[in-house]
């Protein structure tokens, strides 16, 4: 039994995932004791629906971070997706066509990110900062520097409801479709990361690029695929925000790239690359949303919420750095 536990703990990122889960339980119980409405069925349903957005962008950002990179374009791709989708639908374009066009444009941004970082070896911060501005610019230009009209007013009430229920307001087995979409994507990408050759290569690139290259890993291809995954997840979140509002908002997704970093880092994904589990990202996204939800329910100001979450993110990264450098449990620190 002990050997089995040790084997589980040796899995890259498992300790971070367990830590995030323990923190989640503590935060949930504490806020529930302060305000018992935290335990209500409707609040928990809303919590799962809200955390789905953080989970999706966390998945995308986690794939990129495990390779030792970062994607700053996530929030802008979310906004671009919402605006392109809504703009097309309010011009009478069928829902499926609008979704596919938006997905295609988002994947182009992801491909460009992968080319710049992988093939041309640009610093990921600079490369994705550039595409962040490009994607946000498209979000502004696609509808003439203004938010779109209400989707249902153009498509008709039934078609508008169909789209909004599919991505936000509908329920399956009593739980909002938003969560089911995110959970399905989580399962698929968890399998890819943990059970496929691509997943092994992603970890290898993040651990040691030079060793990976010498082992025959196509580093450029691996990096491209992680940025494509990030873009895909961002586009889906754009659909969700569009369905939630019933329209396109030019500022949709603002700062979401940082939320993705937070969900991953809180869940034990190392921003330095080479380790992390999507299970941890799931826990990190849920912890983030539980904390935000709990602070809202006890009447904490938005500024306090941001400070608390910011401190948690910094502490999570600091722990990762200390553990990697061997400074956390070194004999020198014990003396």
Rosetta blueprint (number, residue, H / E / L):
1 X L
2 X H
3 X H
4 X H
5 X H
6 X H
7 X H
8 X H
9 X H
10 X L
11 X L
12 X L
13 X L
14 X H
15 X H
16 X H
17 X H
18 X H
19 X H
20 X H
21 X H
22 X H
23 X H
24 X H
25 X H
26 X H
27 X H
28 X H
29 X H
30 X H
31 X H
32 X H
33 X H
34 X H
35 X L
36 X H
37 X H
38 X H
39 X H
40 X L
41 X H
42 X H
43 X H
44 X H
45 X H
46 X H
47 X H
48 X H
49 X H
50 X H
51 X H
52 X H
53 X H
54 X H
55 X H
56 X H
57 X H
58 X H
59 X H
60 X H
61 X H
62 X H
63 X H
64 X H
65 X H
66 X H
67 X L
68 X L
69 X L
70 X L
71 X L
72 X L
73 X L
74 X H
75 X H
76 X H
77 X H
78 X H
79 X H
80 X H
81 X H
82 X H
83 X H
84 X H
85 X H
86 X H
87 X H
88 X H
89 X H
90 X L
91 X L
92 X L
93 X L
94 X L
95 X H
96 X H
97 X H
98 X H
99 X H
100 X H
101 X H
102 X H
103 X H
104 X H
105 X H
106 X H
107 X H
108 X H
109 X H
110 X H
111 X H
112 X H
113 X H
114 X H
115 X H
116 X H
117 X H
118 X H
119 X H
120 X L
121 X L
122 X L
123 X L
124 X H
125 X H
126 X H
127 X H
128 X H
129 X H
130 X H
131 X H
132 X H
133 X H
134 X H
135 X H
136 X H
137 X H
138 X H
139 X H
140 X H
141 X H
142 X L
143 X L
144 X L
145 X L
146 X L
147 X L
148 X L
149 X L
150 X L
151 X H
152 X H
153 X H
154 X H
155 X H
156 X L
157 X H
158 X H
159 X H
160 X H
161 X H
162 X H
163 X H
164 X H
165 X H
166 X H
167 X H
168 X H
169 X H
170 X L
171 X E
172 X E
173 X L
174 X L
175 X E
176 X E
177 X H
178 X H
179 X H
180 X H
181 X H
182 X H
183 X H
184 X H
185 X H
186 X H
187 X H
188 X H
189 X H
190 X H
191 X H
192 X H
193 X H
194 X H
195 X H
196 X L
197 X H
198 X H
199 X H
200 X H
201 X H
202 X H
203 X H
204 X H
205 X H
206 X H
207 X H
208 X L
209 X H
210 X H
211 X H
212 X H
213 X H
214 X H
215 X L
216 X L
217 X L
218 X L
219 X H
220 X H
221 X H
222 X H
223 X H
224 X H
225 X H
226 X H
227 X H
228 X H
229 X H
230 X H
231 X H
232 X H
233 X H
234 X H
235 X H
236 X H
237 X H
238 X H
239 X H
240 X H
241 X H
242 X H
243 X H
244 X H
245 X H
246 X L
247 X L
248 X L
249 X L
250 X L
251 X L
252 X L
253 X L
254 X L
255 X L
256 X H
257 X H
258 X H
259 X H
260 X H
261 X H
262 X H
263 X H
264 X H
265 X H
266 X H
267 X L
268 X L
269 X L
270 X L
271 X L
272 X L
273 X L
274 X L
275 X L
276 X L
277 X L
278 X H
279 X H
280 X H
281 X H
282 X H
283 X H
284 X H
285 X H
286 X H
287 X H
288 X H
289 X H
290 X H
291 X H
292 X H
293 X H
294 X H
295 X H
296 X H
297 X H
298 X L
299 X L
300 X L
301 X L
302 X H
303 X H
304 X H
305 X H
306 X H
307 X H
308 X H
309 X H
310 X H
311 X H
312 X H
313 X H
314 X H
315 X H
316 X H
317 X H
318 X H
319 X H
320 X H
321 X H
322 X H
323 X H
324 X H
325 X H
326 X L
327 X L
328 X L
329 X L
330 X L
331 X H
332 X H
333 X H
334 X H
335 X L
